[in-house]
């Protein structure tokens, strides 16, 4: 590498067919070897944190959807839990189960997006389409729950907007059966495929210490063997009542990341089944008039209801002054919200800790000294979602 | 053995005599300490390496602009210990006339990008950072958008075409940095 002398500079991106996400790699190459890489993000920066400061707390939920748009319910739930901690309210039991079900559906769609797109970028296009097909079954469920496939805006401070459809159990059983069949097909097609394995094994590896120091979480950290999962480490909602395991890898390379995600999808589906089986009856939202909108019947039928509605919409929920940091397990790892309230109806500061931002921070070190072609699988397994990484 | 927030704060108080706790209900029971910036980065090294704290992960680093308060800014570190499973929030007040903090890049690698973002959004300099440049905005951007006095409707100047070879906006190194 040293004696050729000539270093070629290439800018890969920001709109490259092999990168699902808008990002630029400023590369310095010696032949096909990466001498140095500067990862340039920010192309999808929309000022999420600034926008949140302009509205009321409820105005932030649609923005939270659009952080990681491959798993919108998980972002919604994470933000709702953070605001609820700050406000000192707890959602009813049934709502917590519904949030778990929605969140885990989203986690499977997130992993399917990551793995399917990652595989098709390595030439396994059919696997990509199979996984998209599986994702459609789940999106149908999400649509039945929330009314939308992607931009769900399902959670509120203290509850969720709609109850589950009456036939949710049967629908879910039918959909998960299809998803399991497709995942098994993809596993047989891909997991021991020579071309795929050669592109993945040993590529993009980081040591356990480096992964922790870089702040990697989620499948990226678990692939190195650290069993850190927020659902187990600091159980929230009803995760402590559900039986699931945390798959880990050993080598921390792209193949282990792939296998961890494959195994996690099965665990998520187990969680969904258990949560549906244990789903209690009851309300789906709190009735605290300081925080939750009154039912429409009262808004149109009584002056108190109308005033309550008016105050909440115009002034917002007066969350008491203070600050919290609440972490949940998002699709890509620890999704944290650091919120500061000054007691007015508007957030004083909303900070999101996007897991893929820190994954991208480590990408330079994963790639230096590797081949140009290794960018594609490594970047694919980090699963950068522009909306989340660039917030 | 997991510590309660109060136990953790007691341990931290013996390790770092200069640290003060956030009093009252403002932190909703989460452990928070406030440090002077002169204590950095030695205090962060202690928190990372001491067997009772072992905060091997800097989960997040950000800043808050309390416009009208003195000191105006606060840099906020969210620490997590994967081996002991506990969290701690460290807040460092930063004055408006000299918005600078010693860098934590020597303690955690994740501080590199996180401090770039805090610089980009708040204009807080991290002294000793190896590569402190904007990360979400572009080099020609004027101002720091998450400051409370940044005008919402502010227009930015048009950016002329750039030549990445003649005038690169990123460091051109050979090999690992």
Boltz contact constraints between the chains, C-beta under 6 A:
constraints:
  - contact:
      token1: [A, 26]
      token2: [B, 170]
      max_distance: 6.0
  - contact:
      token1: [A, 35]
      token2: [B, 174]
      max_distance: 6.0
  - contact:
      token1: [A, 36]
      token2: [B, 173]
      max_distance: 6.0
  - contact:
      token1: [A, 38]
      token2: [B, 170]
      max_distance: 6.0
  - contact:
      token1: [A, 42]
      token2: [B, 136]
      max_distance: 6.0
  - contact:
      token1: [A, 45]
      token2: [B, 136]
      max_distance: 6.0
  - contact:
      token1: [A, 50]
      token2: [B, 145]
      max_distance: 6.0
  - contact:
      token1: [A, 50]
      token2: [B, 146]
      max_distance: 6.0
  - contact:
      token1: [A, 212]
      token2: [B, 56]
      max_distance: 6.0
  - contact:
      token1: [A, 212]
      token2: [B, 57]
      max_distance: 6.0
  - contact:
      token1: [A, 212]
      token2: [B, 82]
      max_distance: 6.0
  - contact:
      token1: [A, 213]
      token2: [B, 108]
      max_distance: 6.0
  - contact:
      token1: [A, 213]
      token2: [B, 109]
      max_distance: 6.0
  - contact:
      token1: [A, 214]
      token2: [B, 109]
      max_distance: 6.0
  - contact:
      token1: [A, 214]
      token2: [B, 110]
      max_distance: 6.0
  - contact:
      token1: [A, 215]
      token2: [B, 57]
      max_distance: 6.0
  - contact:
      token1: [A, 215]
      token2: [B, 58]
      max_distance: 6.0
  - contact:
      token1: [A, 215]
      token2: [B, 110]
      max_distance: 6.0
  - contact:
      token1: [A, 226]
      token2: [B, 82]
      max_distance: 6.0
  - contact:
      token1: [A, 228]
      token2: [B, 82]
      max_distance: 6.0
  - contact:
      token1: [A, 233]
      token2: [B, 85]
      max_distance: 6.0
  - contact:
      token1: [A, 322]
      token2: [B, 26]
      max_distance: 6.0
  - contact:
      token1: [A, 322]
      token2: [B, 28]
      max_distance: 6.0
  - contact:
      token1: [A, 324]
      token2: [B, 28]
      max_distance: 6.0
  - contact:
      token1: [A, 325]
      token2: [B, 78]
      max_distance: 6.0
  - contact:
      token1: [A, 336]
      token2: [B, 60]
      max_distance: 6.0
  - contact:
      token1: [A, 340]
      token2: [B, 64]
      max_distance: 6.0
  - contact:
      token1: [A, 349]
      token2: [B, 64]
      max_distance: 6.0
  - contact:
      token1: [A, 351]
      token2: [B, 62]
      max_distance: 6.0
  - contact:
      token1: [A, 353]
      token2: [B, 60]
      max_distance: 6.0
  - contact:
      token1: [A, 358]
      token2: [B, 110]
      max_distance: 6.0
  - contact:
      token1: [A, 361]
      token2: [B, 113]
      max_distance: 6.0
  - contact:
      token1: [A, 368]
      token2: [B, 176]
      max_distance: 6.0
  - contact:
      token1: [A, 390]
      token2: [B, 136]
      max_distance: 6.0
